[in-house]
Amino acid sequence: MESTYMAWVRGYVRVELRGEGCETVLNQAIAQGLTVWSVQIGQGGRMRLDIVVSDFFELRPLLKRTGCRVHVLERHGFPFFLDKLGKRKIFVAGIAGFVIGIYLLSSLVWQISVVGNERITRSEILQAAAQEGIHRFQWKLRLKETEVLSRNIQALLPGTSWVGVEIKGTHITVKIVEATIPEKKPLMNPRNLVATKNALITEILAEKGKPMVKPNSYVRKGDVLISGYIGNEQNSQIVVATGTVKGLVWYTSKIEVPLTTTYKVYSGESKDRSYLVFGSRALQLTGYGKHSYEQFETIPERKTLQWRNYSLPIGWLHEKIRETSLISEPIAENEAKSIGLEQARAELLSTTGKDSRIASEKILHEKTENGKVYMEVHFEVEEMIMEEQPIVIQGE
């Protein structure tokens, strides 16, 4: 008996021999080298066995000599499979078209990504890649070797020290390593540090230059805090004044907070929609018709067809449309005041700088009317108050 796989490829049949000479037919078939297996002897002169299709036709002379008859019970193997497909031409054509379509779609470039760029814009990189034939819907077979593409794109982008091109399925990734450009140190001209605001000095640290004020002294905007002139009248020098100066600055904030809060909740009602996605296009499959929700939220979930490490441009998109509603709840007056003060502090510190802090606060006026809390608050903020002022030397 030959292997099951080879028998399937050649094709075989399950037959039943009927007659008194069944055993004689079997013995003569084996003697002639015919391939038979799975022999089952039944009652009433019947025998069942499997035989290769090509050997089946060799049974006829043996059947005539013994007077036995044969009846085919089952057909198995590749030849019979082809015969069935031949009777279903539309089905075969559909399978062939699907396979060809998948192959063609997976042979195109569907997505281009750029990673590693900071100074060079993405549009500049994509423009350089397009000059080398890298663009959407390009045939991958028409692209050059990745090493050649990387070298040519780098030649088009002078600000890069290395460019890599990686092709995975229908996705091309252009990796950029930008050239390191040494930072230019700013030109340091002689200068003073002056006050940016009216303030009460809390801290002064002169790294270079002459401090002109002391802690707890009041200064106005434009007053010199650290002078670039050092020395005395006989021996003086002009330097670049550096250091830090902090002071208390006063602000008044007007706060308005509603006595109700609104948030979103789900009602529990939802509707599902499914789509078959081809690239950037989608064909809706389920969930037709408009929903009756006045307020809703759409939650998408997309899955892409994977083949090994490749992402094919075919997938499914499932959308869940959930009905929502807005609920308003009252807020206690004390809680509304706390919320308003916290928001005012955050807004104030965002404008005064990361090194600033609120030293004190005082509510000057507050009232509640029309469902809102109104407050006027005085803040004392300690912050940096210095800025540069160039020193103009006569004759320059």
HELIX and SHEET records of a PDB file:
HELIX    1   1 THR A    4  ARG A   10  1                                   7    
HELIX    2   2 CYS A   22  ALA A   31  1                                  10    
HELIX    3   3 VAL A   53  PHE A   56  1                                   4    
HELIX    4   4 LEU A   59  THR A   66  1                                   8    
HELIX    5   5 PHE A   78  GLY A   86  1                                   9    
HELIX    6   6 LYS A   89  SER A  106  1                                  18    
HELIX    7   7 ARG A  122  GLN A  131  1                                  10    
HELIX    8   8 LYS A  140  ARG A  142  5                                   3    
HELIX    9   9 THR A  146  LEU A  156  1                                  11    
HELIX   10  10 GLU A  333  THR A  352  1                                  20    
SHEET    1   A 4 VAL A  36  ILE A  41  0                                        
SHEET    2   A 4 ARG A  46  VAL A  52 -1                                        
SHEET    3   A 4 TYR A  12  ARG A  18 -1                                        
SHEET    4   A 4 ARG A  69  HIS A  76 -1                                        
SHEET    1   B 3 GLN A 111  VAL A 115  0                                        
SHEET    2   B 3 HIS A 171  GLU A 178  1                                        
SHEET    3   B 3 THR A 160  LYS A 168 -1                                        
SHEET    1   C 4 LYS A 210  PRO A 211  0                                        
SHEET    2   C 4 VAL A 224  SER A 227 -1                                        
SHEET    3   C 4 ARG A 191  ALA A 195 -1                                        
SHEET    4   C 4 MET A 386  PRO A 390 -1                                        
SHEET    1   D 5 TYR A 218  VAL A 219  0                                        
SHEET    2   D 5 ALA A 199  LYS A 208 -1                                        
SHEET    3   D 5 THR A 242  PRO A 258 -1                                        
SHEET    4   D 5 LYS A 372  MET A 384 -1                                        
SHEET    5   D 5 ARG A 357  GLU A 369 -1                                        
SHEET    1   E 2 TYR A 229  GLY A 231  0                                        
SHEET    2   E 2 SER A 236  ILE A 238 -1                                        
SHEET    1   F 4 ARG A 281  THR A 286  0                                        
SHEET    2   F 4 THR A 260  PHE A 278 -1                                        
SHEET    3   F 4 TYR A 310  PRO A 330 -1                                        
SHEET    4   F 4 PHE A 296  TRP A 307 -1                                        
END                                                                             
